[in-house]
Amino acid sequence: MSRVCELTGKKAMVGNNVSHALNRTKRRFNANLVKKRFYIPEEDKWVTLKVSTSALKTINKIGISAAIKEAKAKGFLK
């Protein structure tokens, strides 16, 4: 499974490792993802999502229901 946040769509970026001699080699900057279970009281069920840690802060702030609704509006979640 790809390393993509299911709520925000964040994914790995590509960049360079730069040595002291300024040699450049390709590297990946992976998103900081965690697998987390959330309880949705409206649907009375548990949902497991792979979300970024910044999305966890958003969920703590606005709630899981609002975050899922926003992700569905943006097309990140089915």
WOKAHU-V956933 format. One record per backbone hydrogen bond with DSSP energy under -0.5 kcal/mol. CO is the residue of the C=O (numbers start at 1). NH is the residue of the N-H. If there is no record, write none. Layout:
CO/NH, CO/NH
This chain:
2/4, 3/12, 5/9, 10/5, 13/29, 15/27, 16/18, 17/19, 17/25, 19/22, 23/19, 25/17, 27/15, 28/30, 29/13, 31/33, 32/53, 34/36, 34/51, 36/49, 38/40, 38/47, 39/41, 40/44, 40/45, 45/40, 47/38, 47/49, 49/36, 49/51, 50/6, 51/34, 52/56, 53/57, 54/58, 55/59, 56/60, 57/61, 58/62, 58/63, 59/63, 63/67, 64/68, 65/69, 66/70, 67/71, 68/72, 69/73, 70/74, 71/75, 71/76, 71/77
